[in-house]
Amino acid sequence: MSAFSNLLSKLIQTENVNVSALTQYCGLDRSTMYKLINGKRSLASRELVQKITEFIHLNPWEQQQLLEAYEITRLGPEIYSQRRDIQKFILNLRDIRKKTQLPDAGSLEELPSSPDPAVPLLGKLQVSAAVHSIFRRAAAKTADSYKIGILAQPEHLEVLNAVAPLLQAGSRLRLDHIICFNNGRQSIPPQCNYNLQGLSGVIPFYGTKCQYQPYYYYDNVDSHHGSFNLMSCLFLTEDEAVLCSSSLSGGYFFHSEKMIAPLKQHFQRLLSMARPMVLSFESSLEFQFQKLPALTAACRDSYSLSYEPCFGACMSRDLLEKYLRPELPDREHFLARADAYFAAASCSHNYFSRSGLEHFLKTGILHEIPPSLYIPPEYPDRVRMVKRFIALLEEGKDIRMFQNALGDYPSNFHLLAACNFGYLMFINRENHYSYLILEEPNLLGAFFDYASSLGETDQLTTPQETRSFLQRALEKYGG
């Protein structure tokens, strides 16, 4: 039996449902209904599930359980879990604005003092204290391009709160982080996209001022970081190192050049075999007006998910000349680049939030564009842009609004996804813009699958509902 039929049959039994009456209410024949109950036939639509929930008088929690069982049966558990995790990833990005808490000084044990080149670390508190100590000392260095190497899974860094010592570090500090990605369908925990969890785990590092670059390689995560691997985690600076187990229950602290040199060689060898997980651009000028047009030129069937609408196709040359900041260097050349950028930013599918559209009409602010590049448009020009946006919808452009869970779409996140290209833009708590171009195929495919499947779900309004809202918003704000 399928997940749906199994749950449906239990509900019919516990609620003492008259199957003949249910069959008639749903407009089905008796044979079809019994095949649904026994898992020998798939449901045709969510609407039929809604009819079943109405007839049985299920409470909201039971309705949600039955709808989830339907989606699991329709998509398969792996795709269903992947799409669920993508949505959770997006909505959780609101929390990136929350400040990472520094650990209590009294909560970390003092490292044992020893003249020996290798100091044993006993227990998680000593391991955590050692990692924090070497990171703090690295962050305090004044030398240019001071490097830190990390060989550890994102969940290890979360347990150690490894981001905290780096929050005040300067941009000259470079972090190279090697992560093991799963090479099979098995996942930790079950039915969870482990590689996506890896991306979630590294996002906080983009909230620091460091130059952070994650790399990946494929292996079986279960076996690679299992109990039989003695010391699989490495935290390495120019002068010190911590080598520890994946359970973080023990390890060694090294502070002699003789001991650190082979660890550096080992890390560099591994780094040469790994591949970048994402390509990051910290400069908004470099990314938005130089890199993006070239990267998106070959995009096919692209999806834009953002807080405000993506107004690329509504930005005429006169608006650019009027609102690009006059102090920008080489402004005339910059205008030409901006033209190319907004042409490239015109996506086949444009999804946005209600509150984002209202926020734009009130303020003229577009979170997708760094405030250092533009002056918020005056109100008449905002109305003009929204009217042009409505015209695009009427011409057949796929323009829709988020609803239900995605109605609370984070204002600090923008996703562009195509089958052959994708990038994430997010804003940290200090209003710093980070752009991550998805390089790992599993992640790129997962984000594109999620974006392209939204039209099949209840997370978007219809084009007619979207148009009505846009018209009402114009009327509400005097348009």
C-alpha angles and dihedrals in degrees: 000000000000124000089255098047091045092055093041093053091050092050091049090053098044094044093042091231121191101234094198091055091046090050092052093046091053093047094240133129120250094251093053093049093051090049089054091049092048095045095246094119134039124234116254100217149353087251090067090051089051090053091052092050091049093051095047091044094229119187118242093265092050091047090053091049092052093047090050090050088051092051092047090051093045097046104024123248096273098054092039092053092045093053091045090052093049090054091048090050091053096047093045091058088083086075093061087085090063112099116249108243118238112229119256110263089228093052095069121073119232115255113250108257113234137153089219117112090232120046117191117233115212117197136354095285092059092045090050092047091051094050092048091048096053092043092050092050091047091050090053094055118110098202117113119255095007107184135220122188122202127189103179141103118261092247089059090055091049091054090049093045083227094170094065099076091051099053094095096038120119127247091256089075111096123201121197109190123189117201131185113230123198115260095196142046094264112102143188112257100022117266092015127119099239094190090055089050087054091056090049090052096055097046093088090062088066086061090068126076093242126112098250125188123174121203129192141203130182125250140127101284092200093060099032094057097029129125094272094063107092104200113002101151124078130183110186135181130172091270109020143033142193118206114187146155123272089248087058088225096124146355146130136283114215124195105162125094090227092060097038098050096071090045089055091050091049092050093048091050091053091045091055090057096046127083130222111268092204136358110233130202118192096180111081092199092054095046106036101040103026111026105030101060091053094044095049096043091092096041115129124200096352127192125212118199114182146139096251123031116276099249097186095123090046096057108100123191093255091055091050092050090048099047109029105103111265093220094062112122116258089001098184092055087044091057091058090051090048090053090054091046095054091045088053091045092061100106130196091233122035119189124176143155131264093232090050093056091047091047090054093050090050099044112011089231119143111193090200090069120061110243090233089072105050147025112235108258119254117254099261090053092049089055090047091053093049091049089052088049090054089049090055090052091051090050089061102267113151099247116158140159129234119247139172110019094355090053085086092058111166116255091216098061136075127177127195113186132179130157091258103029141028141165139187124214121192137166120223128214091276092054091252114153119226125186120198119189109205110238104162108088095219092056094043091050093047094053093045092048090051096047094045092048097054092091089064093055138068091250094094134058120232119262088252092053090047093052092048091052093049091051092048091048091054091049092046093053095042100263 
